[in-house]
Amino acid sequence: MARATTWRGAALAVAPTGWTVVASALGAVLVGLLTVAVFFGTGILPPSHTGWMLSGNIGPDPVQYWLGWTFFRDTPWHWPPGLNPGWGMELSSSIFFADSIPLLAFAFKALRDMIEVPQYWGMWIYACAALQGFMAWRILGLATTDPLARLAGAALFVLQPAMLARMGGHFALSAHFLLLIGLWLCLTQASPARRLAQWAALFGATALIHSYFLPMIGALWLADLLGRAADPARRAPRWLLAEIPLAPGTGIAGLWLAGFFMLSDGFGGSWGGYGLMQLDLLALFDPGSWGVFLPDLPGARHLEAGRSYLGLGALLLLAIGAIAWLRRPSPVLRRHWALLGAMLGLAAFAVTHRVSIGGRVFELFAIPPEVLRYADALRASERFIWPVIYALLIAAVFALVRGMGGRRAGFVLLLLALVQAADLRGGVQWLRPYFPPTEETVPLRLSDPFWAEAAGRYEAIRIVPNGNQAHWWEEVAVFAATMGLATDAVYLARLDDRRVAALNAEMARRLSEGDFEPGTLYVLADEGAIILARASADPARDLIGSFNGLTVLAPGWFVAPDAVRRAGA
């Protein structure tokens, strides 16, 4: 009997029963949930628990997400719905630039009359790991029906530092299951109409989760489109022509709904350009803080470095899969030539034109500044290795199953998953302190009685001078959100520099002329603002004082509180 040439040819001769399949799928989901519980605990899960986000243990990003959602939740709907004018005043932006997962923000804002959700990021982190396990289980089902092989293989996809590291702060970027959905679409077949709907839905959902995934999903879609266009058995010209604008068009529509186009220039940034946060060629083998078995290797020194380690179990899987492939080659690469090209392109983009090897950088060629300006929007290019990592793991599992059958491959994958878990003990020790047990809520840092009284007398609080993450922005913004005040204290993924300059010029004018806005409290963040305020304030009417280390100008403080309120109406 001739051997089957499909991946399923290595599956068990007797298909598992229905309950075994269900148990295997639930097991893959449970692996994801337990992994998050081990790394981060369960204290992040209840929606009422906000202390872990506002404690400041892991930097300002979780505070930014909470602020974006809190102001958005309390602001009436606008059009497009992602606009968030409640946060920022003249600097106001959108829920998109607060990195607050617009998809969930829209849903929970719409449901606010039925359910109050102070924070949804704990649920999101758990859901990302569960969906990661389920999608990996589903993809591996293309190679084998063996429950153990699918479950153990899925564990290797969940236990990936590339995803787990994002759960330690960049919550929206934890959605690696989006990449697995894209890979699953590339490896499966469907009717033209169904495939168009699937890609359109994936583009739309991705745009409403985090736009950084969009170019990766776009590369996978293009590979699938080219593969279908080149295959006479699957070619449907009219459907393909319709898919070209419609599928990515849903992603553009999602960006518009979330408020991406609110800024006239959403490109560029303040952290440097493309090529400065590239993938080091040793990164996949460098355990850094993650692994306990392999030696630490020299590597790049930037914000993205140290998060692409595969884990010893996954590295062994790639080695065993390569041996199995060499012993029994498969025509799968010829069938998926477009997907292979996409993976090579993504890997090249991750490495960039400034190749790093063990931390030593070699610039191969120069990129014109006008091109770099747009590439800078994707400056953290090391992230583009993520789909490549998952494609390698899929290929290795498929080769392993094809070489030894699903049953024996299941035991090998179980052993490798155990090795992976043991190796990532370093990652557990590194990430677990990120979310230490805290109170459900944390007290305001602005605790002087002055602030509580000021919240009853003023309707807005400003920082002068202002900017993205201006001095004292976090304390001021959390105070404003908690007390229901408007504020221009912001931290956003992108900010319009022209608006900032215009605002600072207007505030300098107001301070120098004593033209203070009624109903507005000012935090004077530098000596220049303090000098201007002291020169123009009326000591009989206006208060300039220091509370919790912040110097404030409280116009009309020495008049009746209701007069201040009426003036600000």
C-alpha positions, -999 to +999 in steps of 0.1 A: +000+000+000+014+034-010+019+058+019-004+088+021+011+121+010-011+143+031-004+154+067-034+134+078-017+103+065+003+100+097-028+102+119-041+073+139-059+046+120-088+047+144-102+081+150-107+091+187-142+092+201-162+125+203-157+129+241-119+124+237-118+151+211-138+175+233-116+167+263-084+174+242-098+207+231-108+217+266-074+206+278-057+230+253-079+258+266-072+248+302-034+248+295-037+284+285-057+294+316-034+276+340-003+291+323-017+327+330-026+316+366+010+304+372+026+335+357+003+362+369-020+348+395-058+351+397-060+385+413-060+402+379-092+384+368-121+401+387-133+432+369-135+451+401-098+447+409-080+477+395-052+479+421-028+458+401-031+482+371-028+514+391-001+504+415+027+514+392+046+482+396+051+477+358+053+512+346+027+536+331+012+515+303-016+498+324-024+531+339-028+545+304-051+517+294-073+522+324-075+559+319-084+556+283-112+532+291-125+551+322-128+584+303-142+567+272-168+548+293-181+580+309-182+600+277-212+601+254-209+583+221-195+603+192-189+596+155-167+578+148-174+559+180-138+556+190-134+593+198-125+600+234-129+637+240-133+633+277-095+627+280-072+654+269-094+684+264-076+702+235-052+671+232-081+647+232-076+617+209-094+583+206-096+550+223-073+536+196-043+558+208-049+548+244-042+512+235-073+502+254-085+474+230-113+492+211-131+460+205-137+454+242-141+491+249-170+493+224-186+462+238-185+471+275-195+507+268-225+495+249-234+472+278-227+497+306-264+501+315-265+464+323-230+457+337-202+479+351-167+468+342-140+489+358-113+469+341-114+441+315-077+434+310-074+405+334-102+387+315-085+396+282-051+381+293-068+349+303-088+348+271-058+353+249-040+323+264-071+302+262-076+311+225-039+305+218-042+270+231-075+263+212-062+277+179-030+257+181-050+226+189-072+232+159-042+237+136-025+206+148-057+187+140-048+192+103-019+168+109-033+143+134-064+133+152-044+120+182-057+139+213-024+138+232-004+151+202-028+180+197-029+188+234+008+186+241+016+204+209-008+232+218+010+236+252+042+245+233+023+273+215+010+286+248+044+284+265+060+310+242+078+339+257+069+360+226+033+360+238+038+357+276+061+387+277+033+409+262+010+399+290+034+416+314+024+451+301+014+453+265-020+436+270-035+442+235-004+426+219-011+394+238-036+385+210-012+361+193-042+339+185-049+363+157-017+351+140-027+315+145-061+322+129-043+337+099-020+306+096-050+283+099-067+301+070-036+297+050-035+260+056-071+252+050-096+255+022-131+270+020-155+283-006-146+317-021-174+334-003-166+318+030-129+326+027-137+363+019-159+365+050-132+349+071-104+372+061-126+402+063-137+393+099-100+387+108-089+421+094-117+439+112-112+422+145-074+428+143-079+465+136-101+468+167-075+450+189-041+463+179-030+477+146+005+462+150-009+429+140-024+442+108+007+441+086+014+405+098-022+395+090-019+413+057+012+392+048-007+360+056-037+371+036-016+380+006+001+346+008-032+328+009-046+350-020-016+343-042-017+306-034-054+305-044-048+326-075-021+302-087-041+271-081-065+262-110-086+241-087-092+269-062-090+299-085-122+321-086-112+353-104-143+373-096-142+364-059-105+371-057-109+405-073-137+413-048-116+401-019-086+425-027-105+456-016-130+441+007-109+420+031-083+447+040-110+473+036-126+460+068-094+466+086-093+502+074-129+505+085-120+492+119-092+517+122-116+545+113-142+533+139-115+532+166-103+567+158-070+560+141-074+587+115-082+614+141-045+624+139-034+640+106-001+622+109-003+589+127+032+579+116+065+586+131+073+587+168+097+597+195+117+565+201+139+565+171+135+548+137+131+515+120+162+494+124+169+504+160+147+477+176+156+448+153+157+411+157+191+398+167+200+367+147+207+349+180+174+360+197+155+327+192+183+309+211+190+335+237+172+326+270+178+359+287+156+361+317+133+333+304+153+300+303+171+282+331+189+255+310+208+273+282+235+299+287+227+336+282+240+349+249+250+385+239+222+403+221+207+436+211+201+462+237+168+478+231+132+477+244+122+447+224+152+426+231+150+393+251+114+384+242+119+361+212+134+331+229+117+299+218+123+278+249+143+246+251+113+224+244+104+243+212+141+244+201+143+206+205+110+203+186+125+223+157+156+201+157+136+168+158+112+182+132+141+190+109+155+155+112+121+140+105+118+163+074+152+153+061+143+116+065+110+120+048+106+152+027+072+164+019+058+185-010+041+208+014+066+236+007+058+235-030+021+237-022+026+266+002+053+285-016+035+318-011+033+313+027+070+304+027+077+337+009+056+356+034+075+341+063+108+350+047+096+386+041+084+390+077+117+376+090+137+400+068+116+429+080+122+418+116+160+417+111+160+450+091+188+466+071+208+469+103+216+433+110+224+425+146+245+394+155+251+389+192+245+426+197+270+437+170+252+457+143+261+457+106+243+482+084+239+465+050+224+494+031+207+527+037+170+534+035+158+568+022+145+591+049+111+594+033+107+556+035+121+554+070+095+579+081+067+554+074+087+524+085+092+541+119+055+535+126+066+498+128+099+506+145+096+477+170+104+453+141+115+424+162+078+417+167+075+406+131+092+373+139+060+362+158+042+346+128+075+330+117+079+314+152+044+299+150+049+288+114+081+270+124+064+252+153+036+241+130+060+228+104+080+209+130+049+192+145+036+183+111+070+168+101+071+149+135+037+135+130+043+125+095+075+108+104+064+087+134+026+088+135+003+107+158+004+084+187+042+083+191+044+120+183+020+127+211+044+112+237+074+131+222+054+163+223+043+157+259+080+153+269+089+185+250+061+204+266+074+194+300+109+204+291+095+238+279+076+243+312+107+235+332+129+258+312+106+288+315+108+288+353+131+318+348+102+336+330+079+328+359+103+343+384+107+373+362+071+380+354+053+369+386+063+401+405+047+422+378+013+417+393+018+412+430-012+407+453-027+442+459-058+457+473-088+457+449-082+494+445-053+517+455-056+551+472-051+582+452-015+595+453-029+630+457-041+624+492-038+659+508-073+671+518-068+700+494-074+677+464-108+664+476-120+700+482-106+711+449-126+683+431-158+699+445-148+734+433-134+728+398-145+710+367-111+706+350-074+703+359-045+712+336-008+707+336+014+736+324+035+731+304+020+700+288+030+671+265+028+634+262+036+620+297+042+655+311+055+659+346+029+646+371+006+634+343-002+601+359-011+614+394-032+642+378-050+620+352-059+593+378-072+619+402-093+635+374-107+602+362-116+592+398-132+625+406-150+631+373-129+661+362-118+669+327-080+670+322-053+675+296-029+652+314-024+624+289-002+595+278-011+583+243+005+561+217+007+591+194+001+628+200-003+657+176+028+679+184+011+709+168-018+707+192+007+705+221+026+735+209-006+756+205-019+745+239+013+755+257+014+788+239-022+795+250-015+785+286+016+806+288-004+836+275-032+830+301-007+827+330+012+858+320-019+879+316-038+864+346-066+853+322-073+821+341-101+798+329-130+797+353-135+763+369-100+752+361-072+741+384-036+744+372-007+722+381+025+742+375+050+717+363+081+738+359+097+770+373+087+791+343+050+784+348+053+791+385+070+825+378+043+835+353+015+825+377+030+843+407+034+875+387-002+876+375-022+859+403-043+880+428-032+869+463-066+880+477-084+857+452-061+830+439-042+803+457-007+792+448+005+763+470+022+729+471+003+698+479+018+662+477+048+678+459+027+694+431+026+732+428-009+744+419-027+775+409-063+775+422-080+806+407-107+820+428-099+798+457-106+825+483-141+832+469-172+812+475-169+777+460-203+780+442-190+812+425-162+792+410-186+766+398-209+791+383-181+809+365-170+776+350-205+767+338 
